């Protein structure tokens, strides 16, 4: 089915990389900080796109109010992509700090997955104080992120588009909370 796309709000102020570098200044590695900033900039655009894109039947673009939000599997896929970006930023941030602090991580850098990085942020099964406030959100983010593996997602009712869409607002709220908090963490 062909559709025409339009934007509810066609204007978006995209944060500059320089402004994002200031927000993420506590990341102990300049290259990781810059990579986080590039991905964060795209995440901001991606979420704006998801919230503002509308569609209508081909040829009806000048005829609102026939315009609809994207929905179902297309919208759920977009939400999953945003979660993947957010989780990647969180993983990079936490890993950079964990490495700077000499937390126990796998010796092989390719084995430093999000799960391993989160495990490094626990002592005696308890999250470190500087991330305890977002621990639940980090765990939920990791679980959502694992749905990028389609074989896992196919057998996980939480990955079905209905469930993803039902939790969309909570998912984005939690992701925003995680990213905001991660910017405050410091490592000497």
N, C-alpha and C positions, 0 to 999 in steps of 0.2 A: 504494500500500500504506500503510495507516494503522498508526502505531506509537505507543506511549506512551514518553515520555522521562523519564529520571531521572538523577541525578548520583551518580557513584561517591563523591565527596567533596562534600557539599552546602554546605560552608562555604568562603568565600573572603574573605580580608582584602584589600580594595581600597585601594591606597595613596592617601592624600589628595593633593589638588593642592598643598597647602602643602609636604608632604614631597617631592613631585616637583620643585617649584620649587627646593628646596635641592639636589637631585641634579643639576639642570640649570642651576645658577646661573651657569655660565660662558658661557651663550648671551648674546651682546652685545645682543640686542634683547628687551625685556620682552614685547612682543606675540608674538614668535616663540617665546620661552620658554614662555609660557602655552599657546600652541597646541600645542607639543610635549608639554607636560604633560597636556593633555586627551587627546590621541591616545595617549600612552603609557599613561595610565590605562585607556583602552579596550583597548589592545593586551594589557595584563596580564589583563584580564577575558576577552578573546577567546581567548587561549591557554589560560587556565584552563578555559573552557567547552569548547574542543576536547579537552582532555585528560581531562575529567571527565564529559562527556555520554555517556549510554548509552541504548539503546533496547531495547524488548521488544515482543512482539506485544500488540496492544490487549487490555487486560483482564488481562495477566499481570504487572503491575507489582509485585504483592505476592508474586510467585513467583520470586525469584531462585533459582538462578543463571542463569535465562534472561534475560541482559542482555548486550548487545553494544555495542562502540564503533561510532561511525559510521565508515563506510569508503567506499572507492571514490571516485566523483566528488564526493560530498558532503563527505567529509573533505578531499580534494584542493582543493576550492574554498575550504574554510575555511583551509587552509594558505596558499593563494595570497592570501587576504584578509589574513592576518597578515603575510605578506611585503610586501604593498603598504603596510600601515600602517608597518612597520619602515622600509621604503625611504623613505617620506614623511618620517618623523622624521629619518632620516639626511640626506636631501636638505636639509631645512629647517635643520638644525644646521650642516651644511657650508656652505650658502649664506650663512647669517647671519655666520659667521666669515669667509668669503671676501669678503663685502661690507665688513665692518669692516676687513679687511686690504687692501682695494683690489686684490684679485686680478683678473686679466683675465677678465671675464664679458661676455656680450653686452650691449650698451647697452639693448636692449629687454628689460625684466624678464620679459615673457612667453616669451622665448626662453631663459631660464635653467633649462633642464631638468636632470635629474639627470646626464645625460651631460656637459652643458656645465659643470656645477658640478664634477664629478670632473676634467674636463680642466683647470679653473682651479687645481686642487690639484696640478698637475704642472709641473715646470720641466725643460725639455730632455727630456721624455718620462719623467722620474723623479718618483714621488710625493714630496711634501714629507715631511720626517722625522717630523712629528707625526702623520701618518696612514699611513706606510709599513707599519707593523705590521698594519694591517687592510685594506690595499689590495686584496688578493685577495678578501677577503670582501665589500668594497664593490662590486667588479666583478661578483661572483656575485649579489649582491643586486640590482644594476641589471639584470642579465640576467633574473633571476626576475621582477622587477617588470615588465619589458617584456611578460610574458605576460598582462598585464591587457588588452592589445590582442588581442582574440580572433582576428583575422585572422592575426596573427603566431603565436599559440599553436596554431592549427589546423594549421600547417605545421611545428611545432617538436616533435619527439619528446620533448624534455626537459619539455614542458608537459603531456604525457599523464598522467592520474591515476596510473598505475602508477609512473612515474618520480618524480613529485612525492612520492608516499607512500614510495618507497624511500629518498628523500633527506630525509625529514621531520626526523629527529633532527639530522642534520648542518646542515640549513637553519636550524633554531631555535638550534642551538649557535652557528653563525656570526653570526646576527642578534643574539643576546645579547652576543656578543663585540664587535660593532660598536657597539651602543648603549652598552655599558659604557665603551668607549674614548672615544667621542665626548663623553661627559660630562666627560672630563679635559682636553679641548682648551681653551686660553685664547687670547683675543685682547685686546690692550691697548686 
